[in-house]
Amino acid sequence: MLGLMQDWPLLMHRIIDHAAFNHGARKVISRSVEGPIVTTDYRTIRERALKVAKRLAKDGIGFGDRVGTLAWNGYRHLEAWYGIVGIGAVYHTLNPRLFPDQIAWIVNHAGDRLIMTDLTFVPLLEKLAGRLTSVERYVILTDAAHMPETTLKNAVAYETWLAEADDDFAWVEFDENTAAGMCYTSGTTGDPKGVVYSHRSNVLHSVMANNPDMLGLASRDVIMPVVPMFHANGWSLALTAPMAGATMVMPGAKMDGASIYDMLDRHAVTCSAAVPTVWLMLLQYLEQNPAARLPHLKRVVIGGSACPRAVTQTFRDVYDVEVLHAWGMTELSPLGTVCSMKPEYQDLDKEAWLDVKQTTGHAPFGVDMKITDDDGKRLPWDDKTFGRLKVRGPAVAKSYFKGDGGRILDDDGYFDTGDVATIDPYGYMRIVDRSKDVIKSGGEWISSIDLENIAVGHPDVAEAAVIGVHHPKWDERPLLVIVPKAGRTPDRHSLLTFMEGKVARWWLPDDVVFVAEIPHTATGKILKTALRAQFKEYKLPNA
Ligand code: AMP
């Protein structure tokens, strides 16, 4: 016997419909790339998203086509997402911080037919355009007055392009399992891999994220997603906020302490989300400006890499703000766990409370977790035993775009996160290490393997290893460890000069040390854990 309830496909554009009809006048406030603060609302966002959909269709973009977006957080980017998905096309966020070769590779792999870009990235795209073979048109997210001279193919100012359509358009209806969005993982080993979100996974994920034990947004909230929409599905805030009817504050390109404070204060933001580096910059700004307070801010979501204890403590003790430490991955849409307090942990003293807050918290309904040994055997949740962290759920990837990477689930349908973790008896998970040795700098990934491969190309180098060492601002920065060839004496300058231009500038190691040998595992791999222990106290020259 089947249930007799309606078949209401979980389509992403229903979220903006809900926001427009139930919270239509709620503001979306953006720091525009052109400069001024622009205020719009959910009703207008929906109207303009309908125009985006109609206008895309006029350009021949349709079901299943990928539309790249290279843009900061702002109202036009938000409209674009909903317009794209509203005709069954797929938004594909491009991370401008990647090395240009990687961006080109990703655009071609995804087969983006149209790219919507902020003014900021026009010069970058002009350099790459000759190689972006699938792209037929570039829509610059600005108006005619700010439209630059450009060599980009069929380039048009977004506002001019949009004016060629009206909002007399109905969303297209289709299966909820249709692709809605794409985001590539940063590819620590091999090429980046495309994660493909469906309408269903995006909608379910937002419902999960709005659980009060998770982000728990409400219509009374003013949420500022500092985390860019091009990071791990934008932590899904472009969906969870309109679903809740919360006011949105979009910071645009400016993420320094003063700019973030200005937006928090001026728009009475109650909740915000970003990687630890952003909060370190904000706290530093506040320290230098003692008159600046945070009377409106109630909670900040911090994830992407481990949140330092001092950040959680300062927010609590000085500003009366609760840190929600979160763990997630691009492959998880991205939320895996959030550290909110269950009743068992409600009445802890201040230090014990901070201990719990150092974990990444517990999973919502919709994320099943387990830790296993290398043979896949489940390990106990005793807060001590650590194992491979694996997850499954309706918003967890089951494979990558075009089947890259092959089978990624175990026999029970769990995805191996590549992280190593412990879980306590109440379900609080703690990341112990990453099985990949990626370096997280300001929330971005730096591949240690790529850097090593380049460094060993230097004529005087026998072996190279790169590890992340602590940096007060960027969380981690790469340290290059070199074993010189016998009889050779390369210096720091010659190595860094050699690497320059082969990777993005911010990937370059902050320092180089020379050693007689690098520790190895039994199978000849570099033993990163030992190396990290050896350089635990290492002070980078710019730290
Ligand atoms: P990404 O897909 O770029 O979001 O990166 C996901 C990875 O970031 C995870 O597999 C973890 O290794 C790491 N990560 C995310 N959040 C945290 C956190 N709160 N603490 C430690 N590592 C984290």
Residues whose N, C-alpha, C, O or C-beta is under 5 A from the ligand:
A	BS01	AMP	A232 I302 G303 G304 S305 A306 C307 A326 W327 G328 M329 T330 E331 T360 T417 D419 I431 R434
